[in-house]
Amino acid sequence: MTGSQRTGVDGAPAPAAPRPHEAPGARVPDFFVVGQPKSGTTALYEMLRAHPQVYMPALKEPMLMASDLLAGVRRQVVRARPQTLAQYLALFAEAGPQQQAGEASALYLCSRDAAANIARLQPTARIVAILREPASLLASLHMQLLQDHAETERDLRRALALEPRRREGLDVPAATPRPAALHYSEHVRYVEQLRRYHEVFAPEQVLVLIYDDFRADNEAVVRQVLRFLGLDDTLALARSQANASVRLRSSRLDEMVKGVSAGRGPVARLARVPLRVLPRELRRGAVRTAQRRLLYAQPKPPPEELVRELRERYEPEVRALADYLKRDLVSLWGYDRLR
């Protein structure tokens, strides 16, 4: 990050750009899973960190390298993550000498600063990206933002149409921790995103995966990543499908359940005594159970008409990406059937 210090939407200072000389001798990450969101990065993170030759911190999404994106978030979100390079590098202090240290922040791919910041911190870093077909990515991202209460427009078509106004600061939900999250089109500028990494890293340092391959065979793709990192790919692996998309049945009911967990609202006051006698982990388990049973349902696919519209809109991007990666994504993702 260059220039004057950036601030968040409520005045919180954005973390400074990484300067390696500020923490000499500290362990620096060897690899970075840079995204995309809703494309299997959490499952990949869980499977990699279970490998004995890999060390990844318990905190997923440290995001310090995305200094441009952190400049637009609310104070409480910034405080939940490392704000200095020393705090960030402390995440990797327990990595063993025979382990590869890494982190996973799914928004690094969208960030305009992350690639250069990572290269400045660790020029020999290995970069792993996962790309997903645009229409399914946007539908899944929209459901996740609804679940997180960052989005309030439940209709995907209308949510996408709101992007120009939201870029001007209009129609942004009050609870949105990072307004730029609602700029949906920024997530599918694939070639532009990859070029930022290829400009600062050699081709052999960047591995681009396709979400369809990862869904079809988790283990095969994780073993491919392990080989890319120069690690033993013959050990047994645990399967993972973390952070799967769900459909939020009721935002109001979700707020009520979270209010009970946090001790807010009239329902919480009625439930306070019985909840208080439960250990914290049991209280959290009770809330998660309530959310699964009452709030979340299997996601509904977007209307076929909207999917077709999105595919027509993003066909040039998909064709450009297919040329860039030298892979037939047009057929894989069904863009050859648009006409």
Phi, psi and omega per residue, in radians:
M1 nan 2.400 3.136
T2 -2.195 2.943 3.096
G3 1.501 -2.881 -3.097
S4 -1.220 2.804 -3.094
Q5 -1.161 2.354 3.104
R6 -1.564 2.746 3.115
T7 -2.261 2.786 3.084
G8 -1.356 -3.125 -3.056
V9 -1.192 -0.339 3.110
D10 -2.018 0.413 3.050
G11 1.604 -0.007 3.133
A12 -1.202 2.350 3.118
P13 -1.183 2.410 3.084
A14 -1.335 2.554 3.098
P15 -1.016 2.549 -3.134
A16 -1.284 2.730 3.077
A17 -1.107 2.571 -3.090
P18 -1.169 2.364 3.056
R19 -2.245 1.782 -2.998
P20 -0.955 -0.554 -3.080
H21 -1.192 -0.210 -3.125
E22 -1.283 -0.332 -3.115
A23 -2.382 1.154 -3.097
P24 -1.117 2.442 3.099
G25 1.478 -0.155 -3.139
A26 -1.321 2.695 3.103
R27 -1.262 2.252 -3.128
V28 -1.911 2.462 -3.140
P29 -1.012 2.505 3.100
D30 -1.604 -0.452 -3.118
F31 -2.554 2.779 -3.087
F32 -2.387 2.193 2.946
V33 -1.573 1.960 -2.913
V34 -1.767 0.018 3.100
G35 2.244 -3.059 0.229
Q36 -1.582 2.977 2.962
P37 -1.135 2.677 3.068
K38 0.967 0.588 -3.121
S39 -2.295 0.366 3.073
G40 1.663 0.156 -3.089
T41 -1.155 -0.614 3.140
T42 -1.199 -0.747 3.100
A43 -1.100 -0.729 3.102
L44 -1.095 -0.764 3.099
Y45 -1.008 -0.808 -3.114
E46 -1.139 -0.699 -3.127
M47 -1.243 -0.664 3.130
L48 -1.200 -0.757 -3.052
R49 -1.233 -0.227 3.058
A50 -1.434 -0.174 -3.131
H51 -1.384 2.341 -3.062
P52 -1.128 -0.346 -3.137
Q53 -1.645 0.126 -3.107
V54 -2.103 2.412 2.980
Y55 -2.148 2.080 3.033
M56 -2.256 2.348 -3.078
P57 -1.160 2.775 3.119
A58 -1.101 -0.488 3.113
L59 -1.400 1.892 2.986
K60 -1.488 2.659 -3.135
E61 1.146 0.902 3.036
P62 -1.080 -0.641 2.946
M63 1.150 0.134 -3.064
L64 -1.051 -0.553 -3.109
M65 -1.206 -0.375 -3.129
A66 -1.565 1.092 -3.049
S67 -1.062 -0.534 3.129
D68 -1.202 -0.655 -3.121
L69 -1.330 -0.632 3.131
L70 -1.194 -0.353 3.128
A71 -1.185 -0.268 -3.087
G72 -1.924 0.292 -3.083
V73 -1.854 2.870 -3.117
R74 -1.344 2.779 -3.018
R75 -0.954 -0.779 -3.057
Q76 -1.168 -0.479 3.112
V77 -1.298 -0.721 3.101
V78 -1.080 -0.771 -3.092
R79 -1.132 -0.392 -3.131
A80 -1.361 -0.089 -3.098
R81 -2.202 2.826 3.087
P82 -1.051 2.399 -3.088
Q83 -1.924 -0.176 3.094
T84 -2.257 2.842 3.115
L85 -1.099 -0.668 3.141
A86 -1.080 -0.756 3.099
Q87 -1.111 -0.694 -3.138
Y88 -1.129 -0.853 -3.108
L89 -1.181 -0.417 3.088
A90 -1.101 -0.406 3.103
L91 -1.083 -0.418 -3.030
F92 -1.906 0.152 -3.044
A93 -1.094 -0.488 -3.078
E94 -1.561 0.022 3.117
A95 -1.112 2.326 -3.135
G96 -1.322 2.795 -3.112
P97 -1.125 -0.419 3.133
Q98 -1.672 0.088 -3.115
Q99 -1.796 2.619 2.928
Q100 -1.550 2.245 3.099
A101 -1.668 2.421 -3.141
G102 -2.660 2.961 3.058
E103 -2.495 2.868 -3.121
A104 -2.315 2.015 3.068
S105 -2.295 1.871 -2.945
A106 -1.187 -0.257 -3.124
L107 -1.632 -0.012 3.099
Y108 -1.067 -0.494 -3.132
L109 -1.216 -0.655 3.126
C110 -1.324 -0.478 -3.070
S111 -1.117 2.432 3.069
R112 -1.497 -0.248 -3.104
D113 -1.778 -0.434 -2.911
A114 -1.053 -0.773 -3.080
A115 -1.034 -0.842 -3.131
A116 -1.167 -0.679 3.121
N117 -1.115 -0.734 3.112
I118 -1.119 -0.766 -3.135
A119 -1.098 -0.628 3.112
R120 -1.183 -0.679 -3.121
L121 -1.318 -0.758 -3.042
Q122 -2.496 1.513 -3.077
P123 -1.048 -0.428 -3.110
T124 -1.676 0.220 -3.083
A125 -1.039 2.607 2.967
R126 -1.740 2.403 -3.040
I127 -2.060 2.289 3.113
V128 -2.138 2.165 3.094
A129 -2.148 2.569 3.060
I130 -2.172 2.236 -3.112
L131 -1.984 2.530 -3.079
R132 -2.232 2.624 3.110
E133 -0.944 2.304 -2.953
P134 -0.982 -0.806 -3.076
A135 -1.115 -0.760 -3.140
S136 -1.227 -0.591 3.081
L137 -1.082 -0.855 -3.086
L138 -1.131 -0.675 3.104
A139 -1.109 -0.761 -3.132
S140 -1.199 -0.710 3.117
L141 -1.099 -0.729 3.120
H142 -1.047 -0.758 3.109
M143 -1.118 -0.688 3.125
Q144 -1.132 -0.733 -3.141
L145 -1.162 -0.614 3.036
L146 -1.105 -0.784 -3.137
Q147 -1.079 -0.614 -3.126
D148 -1.486 -0.036 -3.105
H149 1.142 0.312 3.017
A150 -1.405 -0.413 3.110
E151 -2.058 2.462 3.094
T152 -2.057 -0.273 3.115
E153 -1.431 1.911 -3.024
R154 -1.355 -0.336 3.127
D155 -1.542 2.116 -3.060
L156 -1.066 -0.752 -3.111
R157 -1.045 -0.794 -3.132
R158 -1.192 -0.632 3.110
A159 -1.082 -0.744 3.123
L160 -1.148 -0.662 -3.120
A161 -1.211 -0.367 -3.136
L162 -1.355 -0.180 -3.024
E163 -0.961 -0.800 -3.141
P164 -1.035 -0.717 3.126
R165 -1.181 -0.678 -3.126
R166 -1.201 -0.489 3.043
R167 -1.144 -0.417 3.095
E168 -1.621 0.109 3.132
G169 1.487 0.198 -3.115
L170 -1.770 2.627 3.075
D171 0.997 0.538 3.083
V172 -1.620 2.123 3.139
P173 -0.984 2.471 -3.078
A174 -1.084 -0.513 -3.080
A175 -1.518 0.010 -3.112
T176 -1.198 2.023 -3.111
P177 -1.255 -0.474 -3.124
R178 -2.440 1.676 -3.052
P179 -0.930 -0.560 -3.128
A180 -1.126 -0.286 3.095
A181 -1.061 -0.422 -3.097
L182 -1.538 0.084 3.045
H183 -1.556 1.363 -2.953
Y184 -1.014 -0.684 -3.042
S185 -1.121 -0.388 -3.137
E186 -1.125 -0.391 -3.080
H187 -1.373 -0.245 -3.023
V188 -2.085 0.481 3.019
R189 -1.633 1.147 -2.905
Y190 -1.068 -0.869 -3.060
V191 -1.139 -0.766 3.090
E192 -1.019 -0.742 -3.121
Q193 -1.133 -0.805 -3.120
L194 -1.173 -0.622 3.140
R195 -1.079 -0.585 3.122
R196 -1.057 -0.623 3.118
Y197 -1.368 -0.684 -3.141
H198 -1.232 -0.329 3.085
E199 -1.270 -0.431 -3.053
V200 -2.069 -0.122 3.116
F201 -2.264 2.576 3.079
A202 -1.176 2.691 -3.114
P203 -0.948 -0.648 -3.107
E204 -1.272 -0.107 3.110
Q205 -1.660 -0.068 -3.064
V206 -2.122 2.148 3.095
L207 -1.983 2.125 3.126
V208 -1.888 2.067 3.128
L209 -1.804 2.779 3.082
I210 -1.973 2.271 -3.048
Y211 -0.964 -0.660 -3.126
D212 -1.042 -0.688 3.119
D213 -1.143 -0.720 -3.120
F214 -1.159 -0.713 3.097
R215 -1.149 -0.658 -3.083
A216 -1.243 -0.603 -3.096
D217 -2.706 1.504 3.131
N218 -0.886 -0.893 -3.004
E219 -1.086 -0.758 -3.110
A220 -1.071 -0.715 -3.121
V221 -1.242 -0.699 3.104
V222 -1.102 -0.695 3.099
R223 -1.132 -0.608 3.055
Q224 -1.087 -0.732 3.117
V225 -1.132 -0.736 3.131
L226 -1.064 -0.732 3.091
R227 -1.111 -0.702 3.106
F228 -1.046 -0.611 3.132
L229 -1.491 -0.054 -3.137
G230 1.336 0.511 -3.084
L231 -1.943 2.929 -3.129
D232 -1.214 2.035 -3.122
D233 -1.763 0.239 -3.081
T234 -1.732 -0.159 -3.112
L235 -1.290 2.720 3.110
A236 -1.114 2.508 -3.133
L237 -2.106 2.555 3.069
A238 -1.613 2.341 3.101
R239 -1.281 2.683 3.128
S240 -2.661 2.424 2.985
Q241 -2.328 1.165 -3.060
A242 -1.370 2.650 2.984
N243 1.041 0.712 3.121
A244 -1.177 2.591 -3.139
S245 -1.196 2.461 3.056
V246 -2.347 2.831 3.080
R247 -1.789 2.267 3.138
L248 -1.431 2.077 -3.108
R249 -1.206 -0.772 -3.032
S250 -2.604 2.051 3.097
S251 -1.141 -0.665 -3.123
R252 -1.127 -0.753 3.135
L253 -1.186 -0.617 3.096
D254 -1.097 -0.748 3.095
E255 -1.083 -0.657 -3.136
M256 -1.126 -0.783 -3.140
V257 -1.116 -0.754 3.114
K258 -1.155 -0.591 3.094
G259 -1.127 -0.673 3.076
V260 -1.087 -0.749 -3.140
S261 -1.094 -0.661 -3.087
A262 -1.569 -0.085 3.139
G263 1.416 0.449 -3.130
R264 -1.883 2.644 2.978
G265 1.486 2.929 -3.090
P266 -1.133 -0.630 3.118
V267 -1.137 -0.672 3.113
A268 -1.102 -0.668 -3.140
R269 -1.130 -0.634 3.101
L270 -1.225 -0.584 -3.063
A271 -1.615 -0.089 -2.975
R272 -1.014 -0.779 -3.073
V273 -1.139 -0.925 3.134
P274 -1.116 -0.558 3.135
L275 -1.274 -0.578 -3.053
R276 -1.110 -0.506 -3.086
V277 -1.386 -0.170 3.135
L278 -1.543 2.461 3.009
P279 -1.018 2.732 -3.053
R280 -0.986 -0.770 -3.099
E281 -1.144 -0.611 3.094
L282 -1.203 -0.644 3.091
R283 -1.083 -0.784 3.123
R284 -1.096 -0.704 3.117
G285 -1.090 -0.681 3.124
A286 -1.127 -0.694 3.115
V287 -1.158 -0.766 3.134
R288 -1.087 -0.687 3.116
T289 -1.102 -0.764 3.119
A290 -1.076 -0.718 3.125
Q291 -1.099 -0.777 -3.123
R292 -1.103 -0.749 -3.019
R293 -1.425 -0.639 -3.007
L294 -1.771 -0.557 -2.915
L295 -1.829 -0.620 -2.965
Y296 -1.844 2.476 3.101
A297 -2.350 2.919 3.065
Q298 -1.085 2.398 -3.080
P299 -1.156 2.476 3.048
K300 -1.546 2.370 3.095
P301 -1.161 2.584 3.090
P302 -1.129 2.757 3.129
P303 -0.978 2.475 -3.104
E304 -1.027 -0.620 3.134
E305 -1.088 -0.729 3.136
L306 -1.200 -0.693 3.104
V307 -1.032 -0.756 3.141
R308 -1.123 -0.732 3.117
E309 -1.043 -0.763 -3.133
L310 -1.155 -0.683 3.131
R311 -1.173 -0.653 3.075
E312 -1.151 -0.660 3.137
R313 -1.147 -0.709 -3.020
Y314 -1.782 0.160 3.101
E315 -1.005 -0.766 3.118
P316 -1.049 -0.659 3.125
E317 -1.146 -0.721 -3.137
V318 -1.159 -0.737 3.125
R319 -1.142 -0.700 3.102
A320 -1.123 -0.695 3.117
L321 -1.156 -0.712 3.111
A322 -1.035 -0.736 3.096
D323 -1.162 -0.698 -3.081
Y324 -1.140 -0.728 -3.102
L325 -1.597 -0.135 -3.088
K326 1.018 0.831 3.111
R327 -2.474 2.485 -3.087
D328 -1.398 1.346 3.082
L329 -1.371 -0.356 3.132
V330 -1.056 -0.816 3.102
S331 -1.300 -0.734 -3.114
L332 -1.003 -0.723 -3.067
W333 -1.679 0.088 3.029
G334 1.416 0.280 -3.121
Y335 -1.377 -0.173 3.071
D336 -1.384 -0.130 -3.105
R337 -1.841 0.252 -3.117
L338 -1.301 -0.414 -3.092
R339 -2.098 nan nan
